[in-house]
Amino acid sequence: MKRTTLVLASLVLAATAHAQSGGMQGMEMKGMDMKDMDKKAQQKSHHAVGVVKSVDAAKGTLTLDHEPVASMKWPAMSMTFKAKDKKMLQSLAPGKKVEIDFVQQGKDYVITSVK
């Protein structure tokens, strides 16, 4: 009986010490709660202006010669973007000047709008 009481008391003390030392208390971690994590998870949108080099409607991709993108600290370059919706690529043709908004999703850059 003494051994069981001692084990239970040790577990309670260990749990209390962990909670006081910065353990996850109600999903709050050292000044950052779940609301902060949700905000950081939101994707930042970027804007680019450029000229269409090619469109691959089957793959849903657009290759663009774009001007510098300040929000990404990118110089002017040619690169391929994926379209969020393949339909937004229907009216595009090589040589057309466009403005796009895009987000980064993993290793891909996904167009969310084309003007």
C-alpha positions as CSV (number, residue, x, y, z in Angstrom):
1,M,0.0,0.0,0.0
2,K,2.8,2.4,0.9
3,R,4.5,1.6,-2.4
4,T,1.3,2.4,-4.4
5,T,0.8,5.7,-2.6
6,L,4.5,6.6,-3.2
7,V,4.2,5.8,-6.9
8,L,1.0,7.9,-7.3
9,A,2.5,10.8,-5.4
10,S,5.6,10.7,-7.6
11,L,3.4,10.7,-10.7
12,V,1.4,13.7,-9.5
13,L,4.6,15.6,-8.6
14,A,6.2,14.8,-12.0
15,A,3.1,16.0,-13.9
16,T,2.9,19.2,-11.8
17,A,6.6,19.9,-12.4
18,H,6.2,19.4,-16.1
19,A,3.2,21.7,-16.3
20,Q,5.0,24.4,-14.4
21,S,8.2,24.1,-16.5
22,G,6.5,25.1,-19.8
23,G,4.6,21.9,-20.7
24,M,1.6,22.2,-22.9
25,Q,-1.1,23.8,-20.7
26,G,-4.3,23.9,-22.7
27,M,-2.2,24.0,-25.9
28,E,-0.4,27.2,-24.8
29,M,3.3,27.0,-25.3
30,K,5.6,29.8,-23.9
31,G,3.4,32.7,-24.9
32,M,2.0,31.2,-28.1
33,D,-1.5,29.8,-28.1
34,M,-3.3,28.0,-30.9
35,K,-4.7,31.2,-32.3
36,D,-1.1,32.4,-33.0
37,M,-0.4,29.1,-34.7
38,D,-3.5,29.4,-36.9
39,K,-2.4,32.9,-38.0
40,K,1.1,31.7,-38.9
41,A,-0.4,28.8,-40.9
42,Q,-2.3,31.2,-43.1
43,Q,-0.5,31.6,-46.4
44,K,0.8,34.9,-47.4
45,S,-0.2,36.0,-50.9
46,H,2.3,37.5,-53.3
47,H,1.9,39.5,-56.5
48,A,3.8,39.3,-59.8
49,V,3.7,41.1,-63.1
50,G,5.0,39.4,-66.2
51,V,4.7,38.1,-69.7
52,V,3.3,34.6,-70.5
53,K,5.9,32.3,-72.0
54,S,3.8,29.2,-72.2
55,V,0.6,27.6,-70.9
56,D,0.1,23.8,-70.3
57,A,-3.6,23.5,-69.8
58,A,-3.4,19.7,-69.3
59,K,-1.0,20.1,-66.4
60,G,-2.5,23.4,-65.2
61,T,0.7,25.3,-65.3
62,L,1.8,28.7,-66.5
63,T,5.4,29.7,-67.4
64,L,5.9,33.4,-66.8
65,D,8.8,35.8,-67.4
66,H,8.1,37.9,-64.3
67,E,9.4,41.2,-62.9
68,P,11.1,41.2,-59.4
69,V,8.7,40.0,-56.6
70,A,9.6,42.1,-53.6
71,S,7.6,40.1,-51.1
72,M,9.7,37.0,-52.0
73,K,12.9,38.9,-52.5
74,W,13.1,37.4,-56.0
75,P,14.8,39.0,-59.0
76,A,13.2,39.1,-62.4
77,M,13.2,35.5,-63.8
78,S,11.3,32.9,-65.8
79,M,9.5,30.2,-63.8
80,T,6.5,27.9,-63.9
81,F,3.5,28.3,-61.6
82,K,0.7,25.9,-60.9
83,A,-2.9,27.1,-61.3
84,K,-5.3,26.7,-58.4
85,D,-8.0,26.2,-61.0
86,K,-7.1,25.2,-64.6
87,K,-9.9,27.3,-65.9
88,M,-8.1,30.5,-65.1
89,L,-5.5,29.7,-67.8
90,Q,-8.0,29.4,-70.7
91,S,-7.7,33.0,-71.9
92,L,-3.9,33.1,-71.6
93,A,-1.5,32.9,-74.6
94,P,2.3,33.4,-75.0
95,G,3.2,37.1,-75.2
96,K,0.2,38.3,-73.1
97,K,1.1,40.6,-70.1
98,V,-0.5,39.5,-66.9
99,E,-0.6,40.1,-63.2
100,I,-0.9,37.1,-60.9
101,D,-1.4,36.6,-57.2
102,F,0.1,33.4,-55.8
103,V,0.8,31.5,-52.6
104,Q,3.5,29.0,-51.7
105,Q,2.2,25.5,-51.0
106,G,5.2,23.3,-50.0
107,K,7.6,23.4,-52.9
108,D,4.9,24.7,-55.4
109,Y,3.9,28.3,-56.2
110,V,0.1,28.3,-56.8
111,I,-1.7,31.0,-58.8
112,T,-4.8,32.1,-57.0
113,S,-5.8,34.9,-59.5
114,V,-4.9,36.2,-62.9
115,K,-5.6,39.6,-64.3
